[in-house]
Amino acid sequence: MMKIKIDFFNENIIDAIGAGIYQVSIMNNGKEEVLYIGESVFVIVRCGAHLFELKKTPEYFGFNDETINNENIILKFELLEAISNMADRKHREKELIQKKKPILQSGISDRMKSVEEKVQALTAFLEGE
């Protein structure tokens, strides 16, 4: 059972139906950190798949049994840019990953860190380190 709150494209759900680059952030106690940046031809569908993975395996986004049940945490999905051309989208995604340095990504293209590293990174953020 997940008790964290999900903000799923609150601002622009219609735009998220198309192609673009999206960001998943975590908000806790007034602090916000980017967890993941990705791109998809159907952003909202891809992010729905992320939520399915999270529900099945909380470690997918660095959560553990305790943190996934923290009602103060908000997981926020938002569209950063609507870009239909795949080459442009992939290029811009890499730029944004390098610029924003999402804590769950390795920095090499869009790859995620190992499960252990993701849990460590998220726990460090939540503990304010």
QUIRA-V598040 format. One record per helix or strand. SS is the DSSP state (H for helix, E for strand). FROM is the first residue (numbers start at 1). TO is the last residue. If there is no record, write none. Layout:
ss = (SS:SS)
from = (FROM:FROM)
to = (TO:TO)
This chain:
ss = (E:H:E:E:H:H:H:E:H:E:E:H)
from = (5:15:20:31:43:58:67:74:86:105:112:115)
to = (8:17:28:40:56:61:69:81:100:105:112:126)
